[in-house]
Amino acid sequence: MAQIFETAEGLRLVAARQDPAWRAWGPYLSDRQWGTVREDYSAGGDAWTYFPHDHARSRAYRWGEDGIGGFGETYLRWCLSLALWNGRDPILKERLFGLTNGEGNHGEDVKELYYYLDGTPTHSFMRMVYKYPQGEFPYARLITENCKRGLDEPEFELLDTGLFDEGRYFDVEISYAKAAPDDILMRVRATNRGPEAASLTLLPQMWARNLWSWKPGAEKPNLRRDGGAVLATHPEMPTLRLHADRPDAWLFTENETNTHRLYGTGPAEGLFKDGFDRHVVGGEAGAVHDESGTKCAARYDVELAPGETRTIRLRLRPAEAGAEPFADFDAVFAAREQEADDFYAALQARVTDPDQRLVQRQALAGMLWSKQLYHYDVREWLVGDPGQPTPPEQRRHGRNSEWMHLRANDIISMPDSWEYPWFASWDLALQSIVFAMIDPDFAKKQILLLIGDAYSHPNAALPAYEWGFEDANPPLHALAAWRVFELDRALTGKPDHDFLKRVFNRLTLNFTWWVNRKDANDRNLFQGGFLGLDNIGIFDRSKPIGGGATLTQSDATAWMAMYALNLMRIAIELALEDQTYEDMAGKFFEHFLLIAAATGDGVWDEADGFFYDVIEAPEDRLPIRVRTMVGLIPILAVAVLKEADVERLPHLRERLIFFQQNRPDLWRLVSRWNEPGVGRSALLSLLRGHRLKALLRRMLDPVEFLSDHGVRAVSRAYAEAPFCFSWNGQDLGLAYEPAESRSRLFGGNSNWRGPIWMPVNYLLIASLHRFHDYFGPDFTVETPTGSGRMLTLRQIADEISRRLITLSTRGPNGTRAVYGESRIEQEDPHFRDHILFYEYYHGDTGRGVGASHQTGWSGLVALLIQELTEP
């Protein structure tokens, strides 16, 4: 992997540490800005209905921009994207369509076909493909068919309409290459895959983000014809010139709201954001200008024979550049594409399987394309802008009103830039680990982002996600920081202790927030709400359970034990260079011991060999004996202390000896200090060998958690006989649901009651590696349970990794599990090697479910592939 820095792209990454110019332009537009919290100024907080898709073409955004194949500078002061029209659609295709939370039978869902195929970390080269039907896009049918379907039925998808039968669609490849940091080449290749000739209008467009409507006196940018090109002037940027290669026409309009169309106020005629739609589709001559505006497009009307491809070229570069803009265009593209190949060849030097190489590269491409400018100043959003209608008073006490300090204006890795075009705390932590493979500097910045003053609460809480910053996500930032630190050290050969110190100092405060806010009874047994596992419980864990009781959560307590161990590990690393951190290592060691003791007494069930949530009622303690991922999370709390490290830290060693001599109850429960493991090490874990084997017996049982493609979120034992529990006058139940959720809890778009989720699988794999580091090859477990085959913990980890990788790779029968029974996606040569990375996967078949571009979670497959091949 270290060889990536010897490539041309790697050298750009090194240079960007001093001069970030190569990072200034990238795919920073969202795939969906409409329907987001940031654009919602309603009284009740219903973002989906306040700013629907129908408004997006006519209404200027306040906080960002969206587009198909979008590319822009860091703050989106200038944006590029592609619009299309097939001559049949009722509206111009300028952005990706999907269902709102209320329209989909399983919540919000993008209803388009697009694939992120390639990219480099500095965005010197990026490539994606959008598949556009030649028949009328079925906006209304997608809504009505899905509204008719119930929770037990599959979603009605674009492929189900028949529009793609016989290849009656256009493959539209959108690529970017940089000749220099501020010299952007855009290439569009449209191919007719159908059996007959078909016409297509292509409108590559450039526009200025509307910043002037919100700030009185702000100077407007301008785009104006300048010979055969367009001159772009902006009060905050150098002047640029946009060139298009022989367009049929130039069109101009304004990035302004069409108030007449939306609200019946203002003039009916004029230049507005929807000008291209009104002109191209509606035939309104006066909807566009031919000389200037704040939004422009080069129009190309093409007729494509069956199999024919048409390529169009554009270039945005400094105005003073005098050479012919397209003389070296193809050469630059070829060079950047070759450099991308060289970069990934270095990364994948040990990955010998071609299909795994393809999957890994597209997973990383999806993550690179999902970077986005996230702009959200909560105070300005709540108070409103001068000259704009004052927001309803209810908002001042509604969503995120206690986070008025939060001021976001950064490039952030998004989970899925259509379905989740906002950061989520634990998503971002895991995404950062994957980014560390190819761009450790960006990964470190992502880790530091949420713990910094602009995001973290003055009380040290981290924001969860924009629909509720106050919610608690699993505290993964310490784990992620340590893994990023390790990967960065392996790539560069230098330990970045300054990064580790900044992280440690801030996370120490956040750990204290958890201890003070989420341990209701001061017993080191924690609550945390849904903790990202959405509907995994028998009731909504983020709300009071009634009856004067609290819910002690097995996973919350385990997350905190893991948090303590990760902070201890970081403190030890820092103490080896600076002994002032020794006391902190001892502090987190003690925290872990106390949590471990409480866990053993509180949420472990010896008879079942499993961890359960417990209802703490005034008169009783009631374990909820349902076997879910919640009970496997304690496996994650594990660390191995190296004797060589402890010998160099005398104060820490004294603290260990104190506990050994004075609290043997704690010592015996969690440590094997007197039984040194492989390489003279000691184990810190919630699980002694007996408990670990008991949990693994369940986890590795195909009848319960282990599937052909990973570890399920809920035991399959509840498929025929759902779990039942009576509480507070209600009979509650939980069944095994291997795919889409059959509950509207958390919107119904996310299901933890059976499917395979990549993030927790990855964390289980990483923890099994840590256990193996201690126990070594003599500690074996039957895998799968009942098979008679004994494997070491490392072999078990590798086995689970291989099963997860088979979600995306082609199996012995030539099909990919992710695409289930979809004939087109399995067989069509123009589909079958384009990979989608889903939010989660069917617990039995591995079919992709949920958000279809969530490399934020499932991009972890890139890391699994790498770790299987690295020594």
N, C-alpha and C positions, 0 to 999 in steps of 0.2 A: 504493500500500500504506500509506503514512503516514497516510492518512485513517482507518484503522481506529481510531486513538486519539481520533478525534472522535466516535465512536459511543458509545452508553451502555455497551456491553461494554468498549470501549477505555478509557473513563474509569474503569471498575472496575479494569482492569489497572493503570492509572496509580496509582490510590489504593492498590492492594494492595502497592505498593513500601514504603509506610509502615505500612500495616495489612493484614496478609494474611488478614483474617477471611473474605473472599469465597472464599479457597482452602481453608478449613478442612473443607469437605465436598465429596466428589467420588466418582467411580466407582472407589474405591480398593481394592475387593475383587478378588481374583484370579478368573479364570474356572476355575482348577484349583489347589487347594492340595494335594490328595492326589497321591501319586506324585512329590513333589518331594524334593530332597536335604534340605531343611530339616526335613521331617517324618520322615526316615529315621533310625531308631536301630538298624538292623540291624548285624550284625558285618561282613557282606560288602559293604555299600553298594548293595544292590539295592532302590532306592527304590520302583520300580514294584510289586514284590510285597510289600514291607513295609507299604505303606499304599495298598491298591487302592481302586478306586471303590466296591466293595461295603462297605468299612469307613467310607467318608466320612460316610454318614448317621448312623452310630452312634458315631463317635469324635471327641472334641474335638481340634481342631488346637492345636498349640503355638505356631506362628509366624505365623499369618495366618488368613484366612477366604476362602471362595468362595461364589458364588451366581449365579443368573441375573439379569442386569440389576442387579448389586449396586451399592450406594451407601453410603458410610460416612464417618465423620469421620477425620481424618488418621491416627490410630493405631488405627482400627477399634474403638474402645471401644464404639461403637454402630454396628450394621450394619442395612441394609435390603436386601431382595431379594424375588423372587417365586418361590413354589412353585405347581405345578399338578398336577392329576390328571384324566385323561380317563375315569375309571371302568373302564378296562381294564388299565392298566399294573400290573405286580407291585409297583412301588415308587412313592412320591411323587417327582415330578420337581422336585428342589430344586437340582440342579447339572448342568452339562453333562457328558454321557457321551462317552467316547472309548476307543480301543484303547491299550493299553500298548505299549511298544517291542517286546516279544516277541510280542504278539498280531497286530499289523499286518504284512501282507506287505511293507510298506515303512516299518516303524517306527510310532511313536506317531502317532495321528491322531484329531482330534475328529470325532465322528459325529453332529453336530447341525446344524441350519440356523438361523442367526441372523445379523443384519446390523446394523452400527452406522451409523446414518443421519445423525445430527446432533449437534452439541455446541459449546459455547463454552469458551474457555480457563479462565474462572473456574468453569465448570460451573454457571452460572446457568440453563442450559437444556441438557438431554441427552435424546436419543431413540434407541431401538433397537427392533428387532422380532425376536421369537422365533417360529419356525414349529413348531407342536406337532401331531403326527399325531393323528387321531381314533381310529385303530386302535391296538392294543397296541404299545408301543415295542419294537422287535426287538433287545433287548440281546443275547440268546444268538445270534441269527442273524448279527448283525454280527460277532461274535467268530468263530463257526465258519466262516462263509463266507470271511472274510479269512485265517484260519489255513490253510484249504485251498489258497489261491492262492499261486503261486510269485512269484519276483521279476520274471519276465517278464510277469506278468498285471497288469491294472489293479486298483486297490483297489475293494472292494465298498462302495458308499456308501449312505447313507440313502435317497436318491432312487431307487436301484436296487431297493428293496424293493417298490415299487408303492404304498406307503402314501399317497403324495401325488397319486395319480391321481384324476381327477375333482374335484380341489380338496378332498379329504377331510382337511382340517387346519384348525387355528385359527391365524390371524395374531394374535399377542399383542404389542401395542405397549406398551413400558415407557418412560415419560418422567418426567423430574424437572424442576422449576423451583424457584428460590429466590425467596421473597418478601423475604427478608433473608438475611444470611450464615448465620444459625442457624434459619431458618424454611424447612423443606424440604417441598415439595409433590410427591407421587408420584401419577401417573395411569397406570392400566392400561386399555387398550382391547382387548377380545377380540372377534374377528370370525370367524364361521363361514363358511369359503370353500367348504364342501361343498354337495351337492345335497339333503341331508336335515337335519332338526333333529338337534342333538347337545348333550349335556350336558358341562359343564366345571366343575370346582372350582378356584377361584382362592384362593390363600393368600398375600397380601402379608404379609411377616413382618419382625419386628424382633428383634434379639438382641444380647446383650453378648458380646463376644469373651471367651473363657475365659482370664483372667489369674490367677485365684485358685488354680487347681490346681497351679501351678508355684511359687508363692511362699507358704510357710507364714505364716499370719496375715493374708494379704491379704483385704481386705473385699470381699464380693461385691456387685455391682450388683443392682438389683431392678426388675422390671416388675410392676405391680399394677393391677388394675381401679380406676378412679376415676370413678364414674358411667358415662357412656357412652364414656369414653376410657381410656387406659392411662398411668399416671404412671411415668416412667423416672428412677430415681435412681442415680447413679454416684458413687463416692467421689472421682473425679478430674474431674468435670464438673458444670456447672449442671443443675438438674432440668429435664427436658423432659416434654412430654405428646404422646402419639400419638393422633390422631383418625382414625377410619375412618367413611366415609359409609354408614350403615345396613348393617352386616355381618349375616350370618345368625347368627354366633356369634363369640366371642373364645376362642382356645385358648392355653394356657400350658404350657410345659415347661421343662426345664433344659438348658443347653448343657453337658452332662456326658456322659462316655463310658458307653455301655451295656456294661459288662464282661461281663455274663452272655451277651449275644448273641455277643460277639466271642471271649471266652476261656473261657466256662463258669464264671466266678467272679462273686461278688456276687449281689445279689437279681435275681430274674427279673422282678419288677414294680417300677415306680417311674417317676420323671420323668427322661428322658434326652434326648439330642440327637435321637434318632429318634422322639420322642413323636408328632409330627404324622403321620409315616408310619404308625406302628403304629395310630394312632387313625383316620385318614381312610381308609387302604387296608385295614388289618387289622381295623378295627372294635373296637379295645380301648378301652373307656371309661376305664379307669384309667391310660392312657398319657399323659393330659393333665390339667391343672388348669384351673379356670375363673376363677381369681382372680389368681394370681401365678406368677412364675418368672423365669428369665433369658432366655427366648425366648418370643415371643408371635406370634400370627398372627390376622388378621381373616379369617374364613372366608366365602366367597361361593360358593354353589351356583347355577349359572345354566343355563338351557336356551335355546339359541340356534337360531332358525330359519335357514334358508339365507340367507346374506348379512347376517344381523343382527349388530349390534355392541352390546356391553355395556361401559359405562365405569364403573370404580370409582375412588374418590378417597380419598387418605390425606394427612394433614398432620402433620409432626413439628415442634414449635416450643417455645419457652420456656414453662414451666409457668404463668408469670404472665400470658401473653397471654390477654386476656379476651374478645375479639370472637368472634363465631360463626365457626368455622374454615373453613366452605365458602362464606361469603358472597362473598368476592372471589377464590375459587379459580380460576374460569375466566378472570377478567380478568387475574390474575397470569400464568397460563399463556400467554394470548394476547400479553401485553406482552413476556414473555421470548422467545417465539418470533419476534415481530416484531424484537426487538433482535438476535437471532441472524441474521435475514435482513439487517438493516441492516449488521451487522458483515461478513458475507460479501459483500454488495454493494460495500462499500468495498474489500475485499480483491480482488475479482474485477472491478474496474471496467474493466480492459482485456481480460478474458477474454470474448469475444463468443459463442463456441460454447456453447449451452445444455448439451450433453452433457458437454463438458469441465468446465463449472461443476459439474455434478452429480457427476462423478468426483472432482474436486478436493475438494469439500465432504465427500464420504463418506470419502475417504482421510484427511482431517484428523479427521473424526469417529472413525474407527478408532483413530487415534493418541491422541486425547483419552480414549476409552473404555479404552485399554490402559495408562493410568497405574495404578500399584498400590503399596500399601504393601509394601515389601520389608524384612522384619524377619528378621535372621539374625545372632546373636552366636555366632561360631564357637567361642569358648572355652566358653560355657555349653552349646552343642550337643554338644561333645565330652565335657565333664565330666559333664553331666546335671544334673537339677534336684533339690533337696532333697525328700524324700518320694516320689520316683519311682524306679523300678528303675534301677540303675546301668547305663549303656551298656556294651556289650562292650568289653573291653580293646583288641581289635584296632583299634577306631576311633581310638585315640589316635595311631596311626601310619599311618592310612589317609587317605581323601579330605580334603583341605583342612587337614590337621593342622599344616602349616607356616604357616597363616594365622590363628593364634589371636588376632591383634590385630584382625581384621576385625569391626567392630560396625556393622551396617547397620540402620537404622530410619527409612527415608526413602520419600517418594513418588518412584517412578522410572518412567520410560517403558520399557515392556516390548516386546520384539520381537513377541510374540503371547501374550496373557495366558492362553491355554489350552496351546498347544503349547510355548511358551517363557516360562513365567511367572517368569522371572529375567532380570536384566540380562546383556548380553554387551558387552564393551568396545567393539568396533568398531561393533556395532549402535547402541549408545547414542550414539556420536559422530555417526553419520549421522542418527539420529533427532533429535538436538539441532539440526541444521541446518534440518530441516523445521519444527520447533517455533519456530525464530527468525522464521519468516514471520508467526506469529500471536501468539506469547508469548515475546519475547526474554528476559525475566527468568527464566522457567522454563528456557529453553534454556541460559542461562548457568549456572544452578544444576546442571543435568545434566552439563555439561562439568566443573565444579569437583568434582563428587561423587567420582568414582573416583580423582582425583589427590590427594584430601584424606587426612588422617591416619587416618580411620576405615576407609578402604578400601585405599589403596596400601600395599604392603609396606614395612617399614623399609629394605629394600634398593632401594626405588624402583620395583619391578615393579608394574604395574597388574593387578588381578584380571581374568581372562578371562571366566569364567562359572561358575556354582556347581557344575557337575559336575567342574570342575578349574580352580580359581583360578590354578594354576601354569602353565597353558597360555598360549601367546602369541597374541594376536589382532593383526592388522595395526595398527601405531601411527598411528591416524587422529586422535588428539585435537588435535594441533597444527593440522591442516587444518580440523577442525571448529571449533576455537576461533577461527581466523581468519575463517571464513565467518560464524559467529555474530556476531563483532565487526562485520563489514562489514554484515550485514543489520540488526543493531541500530542501527548508525550511520545507515543509510539510513532506518530507520523513525523514529528519535527525533531525528535531526540532531545527536547528541552522541556523540563517541567515548568508550567506556568503557575508558580505559587502566588503571584499577585492576584490572578483570577480566583484561585482557590480561597485566598484570604477574604476577598470581597464577598464571595458567596457565603463563606462560613459566618462572617460577622452579621450579615443580614438574616441568614436562616436561623441563627441562634435566637434572634428576636422572634421570628415566626414560630419556632418550636415552643417558646414560652407562651405565645398566644394560644397555641393548641392546648397546652397544659392548663392554662387559666380559663379557657372558654369551653373546652370540649370534654372536661372530666367533671361531670356534674356533682359527683359525690366524693371527690378527692380520694379516689381509690386506685388511681392509675388504670382504670377501665374507662374507655373512651366512647363518646358518641361523635357523630360527624354528619348525620343525615344520609342522603342517598349515596354520597361519596363516589359519584360517577357511575355507579352500578344501576342507576335508574330503577327499573321495576323488579329487581331481583328478589325483593322481600315480599312477604304476604300483605304488607301495607306500605304506604308511602313513608319511608324512613326519614324524610326531611321534615315531617310534621309531627306534632305531639301525638302519642298513641292513645291518650285518654286514660281514665281511671286513676289519675294521679301518679302514673308510673313513668319511668324513663326506660329507654332501650339501650342497653350496653351492647355495643357492636363488636363482634369478633374481628371484623375487618378493620374497623377504626383503631382498635387496640393494637392489632398487628401492624398496621401502617405506622403507628407511633413508635412501636418497638423497632421497626425497620428504620424509621427516621433517626432515632437515637443512635443506632449502629452506624448509619451512614455519616452522621456528624462526628461520631467518635473516630471513624476511619479517616475522615478529612483532617480532624484535629491531630491525629497521630502523624500523618504525612507532614503537616505544618510544623509540629513539634520537633521532628527530626532535623528541621532547619532552624527553628526558633523555639526554644524551650518554654517560652511564656505560654504556649498553647497546651502544655502538658496538663495543666489543671482542667482545661476544658475537655480534654480527652477523658480524664477521670470523671468529670461531671456527667458526660453522656454515657459512660460505662455504668455509672450508678443508676441513671435514669432507666437504662435498659433493664438492669436487674430488677428494679421495682415493678416495671411494667410486666416483665416476664413472670414474676411471682404472682402478680394479680391475675394474669392470664391463666396460669395453671389452676388457680383457685376458682376463677370466675367463669370462663367460657369454654374450657376443655371438658369433654364428656368421656370419661375413661371407659365406660361400658360400650359406647358406640365407636370410640376411637376417632372422634371428630370434634371440631370447634363449632359452637352454635352461638347466635345472638341470644341475649337473655333479657327478659322483661323484669325490671327491678320495681316491683310493686311495694306499697307500704308494708304489707304483711307477708310477702312471699317473693321468691325468685323463680321465674318460669322460663326454662330454656325452650327456644323454638327449634325443635329437632328436625330441621329441613336441611338436606345436604345440597349446598350450593357452593359457588366459588367463594362466597364469604368465608366458609370454613377452611378453604385451601390457602387463603391469603397469609395465615401465619407462617407458611413455608418461606415466605419472602424475607422474614426477619432473620437474617443469618450473616455472620461475619467470622472471619478467621484471623486471629491474632498471631502474628509471627513472633517467635521468641526473640529473634535478632532485633526486632524493633523495640520490644519491651525492654530488653537489656540496655538499650541506649537511652531509655527514658526512666530514670530512677524514681521520680515522683509518681509516675503512673504505676510502676512496679510496686511501690509501697502501698498504693491504693488497692491494687489487686490483692496483695498479701493481707491487708486489713480485712477485706471481705472474706477472704479464705479462712481467716482465723476467728473472726467475730460474727459472721453471718453464714455459717455453713449451710443453713437452710436454703439461702439464695444460691450459694455456690454450687451445691449439689444439683439444684434444679436446672441451671442453665449452662454450666461450664464443664469442660473436661480438662481443666488445667493440669490435673495430676495424671492425665492419660494423654500425653502429647501425641498429636497425629502426624501425618506425613510432613516431613521437613521441619520437625520441632515446632508445631503450631498448636493453637488452642481454639476451641470452637465456642462461639457465642451464638445461641439460637433459642427460640421458643420451644424447640423440639429436641429431646433426647433421641437416641437411636430408635427406641421403642415407638415414640409418638410419630416420628418421621415415617417409619415403616407402616404404621397404622394408617396414616393419611395417604401415603403412596399406594397402599393396597386399594383404597377407594378410588384414588385419582387415576390409577392405571387399569381399572376394571372396565372393559368395553360395555358391560351392562350398566355402568354408572357414568363416569366422566370421560373415559378415553374413546375418541372416535378415530376413524381412519385419517382424519385431517387435523387433529389437535385435541385439546382438552376442552370439553363443554363447560358452559357456565352453570348448568344445573344437572343433577343426576338424572340419567335416562330412566331410572327406576320409577319416576313419577309419570311416565308416559301412559301407563295403563291404570295406575292407582295414584291420583293426585294427593299431595300432602294436604291434610286438613288440620285446622287449629281454631279453637274457640277462645275468643277474647272480647271482654267488655260488651257481652251480649251479641256478638257477631260470630258467625262461622266463616272462617277465612280459609282460602285454599290456594295452592300453587301447583300447577301441572307443568310437565316438560313440554316446552313449545320450541321446536328445533329451528324455526325460521322467523317469519314476521310475528310481531307481537299481537296477541289476542286481547290486549288491554289498551285502553286509552291513557293509562298512567304515563306521565311525561310526554304527552302528545301522541303516543302510539307509534312513534317513528324509531324507537330504540328498544331492543329486547335483550334482556340478560337472563331469560328463563330457559336457556337451552343451547343457543347458538355458540359457535366458536368465536372468541374475541382474540385478536392477535396481541394486544398489549399485555393482558394478564398471562397469556401463554409465554410471551417473551420474558416476563418477570419470573415466572416459574422456572424457565430454562436457565436463566442467569443464576438463580438461587441454587439449583441443583449443581451447577458448576462449582459454586462456593462450597457446598457440602462435600463434593468430591475432593476439593482441594484439601479438606481435612481428613476425611475417612479413607481416601485412596481406593485402590482396586480390590481390596478385600471385602468391602461393604457392597453387597449386591442385593437386588430386589427383583422379584419375579415380575417380568414385563412381557406381554400384558398379564394381568392377574389371571391365574388359572392356566397359563400356557406352559408352565414348567421351564421357561427360558429365564435364566438369571443374568441380569445386566448390572454393571456398575452405574453409579449416579451420572457420570459423564456420558455413558452410553445411552442412558435413558434420556438425558437432555438432548443428545444428538438425534435420537429417535423421534422425539416430539418435534424438533426443528425440521427434520425431513418430512414429517407428516404435514406440517404447516406449509412448507414450500410446495407440496403437491397440490395445494389449493389453486396455485397459479400455473404450475408447469404442466406440460402435456404428459398424460399417463400412458401406460402400455397400449391402451386402445386408441390412442391418438387424440383423446379429448382432454379438456381442462375442467376440473371440478367446478371452478368458479362459474362456468357458463351453463351448468346443469344440462337441461334438455333443449337448449336453444340451438336449433339446427344452423341458423345463419352464423352465429358466433362460433360454433364448433367447426363448421365446414367451409364457409365462404373464404377464399384465399385473401380477400381484402378485409376480413374481420378477424380471422382465427389467430393471428399473431399480434393483435392489439389487445393489451391486457388492461382490465379494470381492477382496481383495488378497493374492495368494498369495506364498509364499516364493520360488518361481521359476516359470518358464514353459517350455512345450514349445519346443524349439529350432527346430521347423519350423512348427507351427501356432499357437503362442502360448497353448495351453490352460494353465490354472492347475494347478500341481503343488506338492506339499508342503503345509506349513502354510497353511491357507486364510484366516487373519486376520492375516497378518504385515505389517501396515502399518509395523512396525518397519523392514522393508526397503523394501517396495513403496509405502509412503506417499511415497517420493521422487517419485512421479508428480505429486504436488501441486506440488512445487518445479519440476519440468520444465515443467508447464503455465504456471506463473507466469513462469518465465524466458523462455519463448517469446514472451510478450506484453509483458513489461516492456522499455522502451527500453534 
